[in-house]
Amino acid sequence: MEQYYLMLLAFLAVIAVIDLFVGVSNDAVNFLNSAIGCRIASFRTTLWVASLGVLAGATFSSGMMEIARSGIFHPQLFTFTELMVVFFAVMVADVILLDTFNSLGLPTSTTVSIVFELLGSALAAALYKVISAGLPLTEAAAYINSSKSLGIVSGILISVVVAFAAGAVSQYAARLLFSFRIEKAYRRFGAIYGGIAVTAIIYFLVMKGAKGASFMRPEWLRFMADNTGDIVAALAFGFTILFQALIFFFRVNIFKIIILLGTFSLAFAFAGNDLVNFVGVPLAAWDSFREWQASGVADTEFMMAGLLKPTQAPTLFLLASGLVMVATLWFSKKAMRVVQTSINLSSSRAGTQEQFGASLPGRVIVRTSMSLGRLINQFIPQSVSRSIDRRFEPAPVVKGEPELPFDCVRASVNLMVSAILIASATSLKLPLSTTYVTFMVAMGSSFADGAWDRETAVYRISGVLTVISGWFLTAFSASTLAAAVAALVFIGGEASAVVLGLLALFLLVRSNLRKSGGDALPSQSSSGTWDAPAVRTRLSEATGTTLAGTLSLLEQVLACFSTDSERELTRIKNAASDLFEEASAKRSFYYRMAESSPAPSKADFDARYCYLRACTNTREVSRALLNLATLAREHVANRHRVMSAPVVRDISELIGELIRTSGSDGIRADSGAIRARAPQIVARIERVQHRLIESQPQENMSIRCCEFYLSFLLVLRELINHYEIASLLEEQIGLLEKTGTDKP
């Protein structure tokens, strides 16, 4: 059996490395979004600072390792064999769960996942024990450390409210101090603000978090405890004087120092708090194996009371884990996708396209908040209200410069408040969710900063509710999945463990090797010089991809409708919705073009307007396709009759002709080719429509079925008409390229 456990430990070690990669991909949003959002430094510089913070913070996480050993269950009540199954189930479930959330681009909590996986797998082990012994199921509760578990879970939930409130209050105060035009207030208060911010970060990060460091000596801790007040006062005074000198004599941007130091500190706090989530379980398994090996007792009889003893993880091991986390920061594309979600939800930039759609709870919250705001304003003197409003008036965007998601004031608040909250929890050995804290601080600061205006509030709040619901889904999914894995191993034995381990590795390899689009780094900007040739190139690409996608989905709608396939029609409806969103996003790019060039020529201006009109036409075809897919799905879902009449063959041949004419390969298609053949194709559509009306009574076709086929033909007509216009507009842009570059 010793060889089996050694293989299990080797597997846990491999999974720990993968879990570090997957977990950091999820949690990179915690310490990267503020610096990236305000672009205070280059993306590479931000990564270097965060990397140093992760490496340093990894050595401070040793004291947190006890959570995985005895924080959720009573180890003295379990045998060595049972706990090894518990640890195995936790790691398998954790990697699969986090990778799934990362693939969806949703930030979730590694802390919540590990806590509930330990709870689920331990509960499954306890139930297996009491059932095997013939005891009542209620006896399983004795195996769970209920008081500690409830404390951890309640602390995580409370942190959501505290983080939002702290972020909102801190940002409101900072904005009142600096406003959006920070130059004048910056010279007066920048040094004091920087001194307080840096002192607070150092105090909570080093002095409060030092107790968990693997290298700290008792005399050092006693010195800091005895001289806390003097140290804090000296740091605040010293940094304020230093920053004031840097501002007046060297014109140094203090916010850059604060934000980069905040990025370092938040990465530091993240590593100190969350490293236990990734390697705590494998380390607990290794300690269990060593104790069992030294005992000489059978694996099914040796009780694991030894895990109750405090432990200190080796510093070299913690640094090695930190190196894996740093490598993930540099090479994980999934990390960038999750960062983008958080930046989008807290951005001050309003556009026509939001990442999340509207929802009824979002509308209710916005409507209630507006009514409450109007009520409060009635009790505030108008002079005070006007003065406050002026502090929150956004600064005008300089023409030609890209609009940032948020400024350096909000970025510094996000980093400072998040680092303080997380470091405080780490000093108390509470596994606070860094994802919950940083996300809710960012949401609170964006709310207080007026980033959620009437154009974006419903979508942003709906997005926040979506992410929060994902957190609760994490808890349920984590406990259920871990319990299921543990139960399968208890029932199936070693064979089940091997199969589940290989399955987890297979899913991870497949997920991380799959190519996917849309992973552009958040630091990349869409700005550029959008003259007539560039606009024509982008329009050709936009119409070509949208046309190819439309034709492909039309073909699928007809095929699945004629075969009465409700499931496939649901999938096609979702794909048509995605295509419509993509077409809308391509159209809204027109507004980004206006930000790129301060003074376009008349030809360039007219070319951009042609782009808007052409994309409006292609979007209308996508909208018609979505309505058609919805009609087909509802027809089949309501179990109406589906006729396999000759008209199906006629329409199928029509779509085939459109695909061949446009040269569509499923990725790109040529709208100009359809324009050249438009009269012949329209005439053929009219013949098919005539045969449909004639055959309806003969084929005993229902009115609903006939209505669907007529709607299908109408969509084909719209496709021809709208893409004819798009092709003409593209040709018009080509003519504009030759009209000169005289300024308007």
Secondary structure, 3 states (H helix, E strand, C coil): CHHHHHHHHHHHHHHHHHHHHHHHHHHCHHHHHHHHHHCCCCHHHHHHHHHHHHHHHHCCCHHHHHHHHHHCECHHHCEHHHHHHHHHHHHHHHHHHHHHHHHCCCCCCHHHHHHHHHHHHHHHHHHHHHHHCCCCHHHHHHHECHHHHHHHHHHHHHHHHHHHHHHHHHHHHHHHHHCCCCHHHHHHHHHHHHHHHHHHHHHHHHHCCHHHCCCCCHHHHHHHHHCHHHHHHHHHHHHHHHHHHHHHHHCCCHHHHHHHHHHHHHHHHHHHHHHHHHHHHHHHHHHHHHHHHHHCCCCCCCECHHHHCCCCCCHHHHHHHHHHHHHHHHHCHHHHHHHHHHHHHHCCCCCCCCCCCCCHHHHHHHHHHHHHHHHHHCCCCHHHHHHHHHHCCCCCCCCCCCCCCCCHHHHHHHHHHHHHHHHHHHHCCCCCCHHHHHHHHHHHHHHHCCCCCCCCHHHHHHHHHHHHHHHHHHHHHHHHHHHHHHHHHHHHCHHHHHHHHHHHHHHHHHHHHCCCCCCCCCCCCCCCCCCHHHHHHHHHHHHHHHHHHHHHHHHHHHHHHHCCCHHHHHHHHHHHHHHHHHHHHHHHHHHHHHHHCCCCCHHHHHHHHHHHHHHHHHHHHHHHHHHHHHHHHHHHHCCCCCCCCHHHHHHHHHHHHHHHHHCCCCCCCCHHHHHHCHHHHHHHHHHHHHHHHHHHHHCCCCHHHHHHHHHHHHHHHHHHHHHHHHHHHHHHHHHHCCCCCCCC
